Amino acid sequence: MHTIEVSHIAKSFGATHAVEDVSFTVEPGEIFGLLGPNGAGKTTTIRIMLDIFKPDGGSVSLWGGPMTEEKKGCIGYMPEERGLYQDAPLERCLLYLASLKGLSPAEARRRLADYLERFDLVQHRHKKVKELSKGMQQKAQIITTILHAPELIIVDEPFAALDPVNTQMIIDLLRDLRQQGATIIMSTHQMHHAEELCDRIVLINSGRNLLYGCLDEVRRRYVGDAVLVSAAGELPHLTGVEAMMPVNHVTKLTLDSTTAPQDVLKALVARGVVLEKFEIAVPPLNEIFIRAVSEGVPDA
């Protein structure tokens, strides 16, 4: 059974079509990337999934049926806009929000102590939320999202305002939560984070699906006519190679339309080149994102 099934949802606000036709499923225990540029319809899609907005068309199913109050208790949602009480001390704020999710005071304090320690917030627990840095507030927002151990976690731009150290901390946390069985939906326009974490993705633009599927499959669809080569010594010029360019300690060979990667491999071996690495060049997700949005061709 899918954790979530989104089927052809649409939502308009007056003359603005925020979502026109978006469909995807999210499977148990995966990190699913809901990707797209700013204004693509990602946040509206999330709010429809959470029953905050009613769709004008299409449907959403959670754990095989409609949203219920019981199911809401199994979800942790971190919106892009921070929702903490700015004038409350951090610890009191997080304990109060945990009580709304049904945690007892004792259990909430026990769990919170662990997360405050993990996120280096112990010494700031008595400060008012508004006195914390943006990065600290972001970490606090993540804590309140996961403190009740939800089965489904939805995070909208989770790495906003975080430095590289704290970004890695959140990456490690999301991986740990997946290992523990949680299903995670991550909405972001930062492709390198999606590439590092996601099992499957949907890329939407202008309220419609552009790309959808396993991350590796999506990347293979955009494989071009190029190979990456590392060799002991200088590479010779070969027939069928249009350009040679150094890229991250290897050489990228761009091939013409009549030359296959296997032809280049055979030619290099025949010339006695000692190869250390030879692989077909797969474009990074950021490059795919730009190409897909610029082409604007919906995914079949």
N, C-alpha and C positions, 0 to 999 in steps of 0.2 A: 504494500500500500504506500502510495506517495505521501510524504509529509504535507506537501502543498501541491495542488494542481490549479494553475491559472489558465483559463480557457477564453481567449478572444475578448478580453476585457476592454472597455472603452469608457472614457469619462471626459466630459466637457464642462467648462465653467463659462457660461455665456457663449461668446463666439470663439473662445480659446479651447482647442482640442488638446487637452493635456495628455491623454492616452487614447489612441485610435484602434489598435489591434495588437495586443500583447498576449502571448501564450508561452507557458513553460511549466515544467514540473520540478520539484525539489525532492530529492531522495533522502531517506533517513541516514544520518551520520556523515553527511558530506558538507563541505564548504562550497556554497553556490554563489557565484558572482553575478550581481545585478549591475551591469555596467552601462555607461553611456555618458555623453557630454552633459554639461550643465543645461538644464531645461529639457532634457530628453523625455522626462516622464517617470523617472525612477522613484521619486518620493511619493508621487501620486499613486503609483503601482503598489508601493508598500502600504499606504494608507487604505487602499482598497482591500489588500490582503488582510489587514487587521480590522476590517469592518468599521474604520473611521469614516471612510467615504463609501457610499453605495455606487456601484458601477451603473452606467447608463446601458451597458450591454455586456454580455458575457457572464462568466461565473468564476467563483473561487471556492475550492474545497480544501479544508484542513483536516488531516487524518481521516479522510473518507467522508466528510460531511461539512455542514455549515459551521460558522463560528458560534461558539457558546461561551457563557461566562466561565465555565469550567476550563475550557480550552485557553481562554485568555490568561488564566493563572499559570499555564504551562509555557508561556511565551515571555521572553525578555526583549524589549525593544529600546534601542538607543537612537533617538532622532538626531538629525544633524544639528538642530537648534538645542542648546543645553536647556534642561528643564529642572535644574536644582534651585532650591530656595536660597537666594543670594544673601539674605540677612541671617540665616541660621548657621550655627557652628557645623562644620563638616560632619562630624560623627553623629550629632543629633539628627541632621538632615538625612543621612543614609539609613540610620536606624528607623526613622519614621517611614521612609519609603519602603523599607523591607517589611514593616508591619502591614502595609497595604497589600503586600503579596502573601500575607498569611504566616510569616515567620514569627515565632515567639520571641520576646525580648532576649531571652538567654541564648537561643540559637542564632539570632541575628548578631548579637555581640560576638559570639564565638567565630562565626564566619567572617564578620567584618574585621576582626583583629588580624586574621590571616591575610586578608587582601590589603589592608593598610600597610602591613609589614612588607608584603610582596611588592607593592607599588611605591614604597618609600614615602608614605603619607602619615606615618604614626605621629611624627613631631608636629604635624599640621592639623591634627584632628579637632583641636579646639578653636581653630581659626574660623571666622565666618567665610562662607563660600566665596563671597565677592573679594576677599583678601588673597585668594589663591591665584596663582598664575593660570593662564589659559590651558597650559599642558596639564597642570594638576587638576583643574576642573574636568578636563577630558577624561583623565584616569578615574576620577570620582564618578563620572557619568557611566563609565564602563562597569565599575563595581556595582552600582545600583541596578544595572541591567542584568547582571549574572548572579547576584547574591542569593536569589531564591532557587538557584540551580534549575533553570528552565530547560525544557526539552528542545525548544526552538528558540534560537537567538537571532535577532535581526538588528544589524548595526549599519547605520547610515554615516558614511565617511568617518570610520573609527580612528583614523590616523591624523585627523585635523589637529593642528597646533602642537603636535608631538615632535620632539627632537629625535635623532636617530637611535639613541639609547632606549628611550621610552617606546619608540615605534617597534623595536625588536622585542621589547617586553610584551607588547600587545600581540605581536605575531606569535610568540611562544605561547601566550595564554590561549589564543584561538586554536592553535594546534592541540594543546592539552585538552581543551573542551571537546574538540572533535574526537580525540582519543577516548574520552570518557563517554562518548555516545551522543553528544549534542549535535543537532543539525543547525547549521549556521548559514544565514544569508547575509552577504556583505555587499552593500551598495557603495560604489566608489567610481571616481573617474581617474584614479591613479593606477595605471595599468600594471606597473611593476609589482605592486602589492597583490593584485589579482593573480598575476602570473606566478607569484611565489606561493600563494595559498590555495587557490580555487581548484576544485576537481572538475566542475563544469561551470559554464557561463551562459548568460544571455546578454547580448549587446543590443540596446534599444536606442533609437534616435527618432525624434519627432513622433514619439508615441507608438512606434512600431518595432517589431523584431527586425534586427539586421543580421545577427549571427547567434547561433544557439547550438550548444553541444558540449562534448568533452573538450577540455582545453587543448589537449594534444591533437585531437581531430581538427579543431578549428585552425590551429597553427599549420597543420599539414595542407589544408586547403590553399594556403597562401605561400607555399613553397615556390620559390622562383628558380630561374636558371642560373644557379650559383652554387659553388662548393667552398668549404673551408679546409685549408690544407696547412699542415705544419710539417717541415722536413728538415733533415740534417743537411744544411747547405742551402745554396741558392736555387730557387726554382727556375727551370728553363722556360722559355717561351714556347707555347704549344699551339698547334692549329686548333681553331674553334674557341679559343679563349680571347674574349674581347677586351678584358681589363683585369689587372691584378692590383689589389689594394690591401695594405696591412690593416687588420682589424683585431684588436685585443690579443696580440701576440700570435695571431695566425694570419694567413694570407687568404683573402677572399678572391676567388676566380669567378668572373662573370662570363657565362658561356653564351655562344650564339644559338640561334633557334634550331640549328641542325646538329648540335653536339650534346650528347647525354653525359651525365656524371661518370658513367661506367667507361665511356671513351677516354675521358681525362685520366681516370685511374689506370687504365691499361697503358696509356701513353707514358705516364710517369714511371710506372714499373719497368716498362720497356727501356726507358732512358736511364735506368739504374738509380733512380732517386730513392733515398731511404726515407720512407714516410713515418712520421710520428703521429699524425692525425689526418684523417680524411673523412669528411662528412658533408652531407647536403645541408646547405644553409637554410635554416628555418627562421623566419623573421620574428622579432620580439612582438609581444602583444600590443605594445604601444604603436608600432608601425602598422599592424593589422587594423587597429582601432582607427587610425587616421585614414587609412585607405578605404575601409568599409564605410565610414561616415562620409567621406568625400564622394565615393561612388554612389552611396545611398541605395544599393540594390538589396531588397529584402531577402532574408534567408529562406530558401525553399523548405 
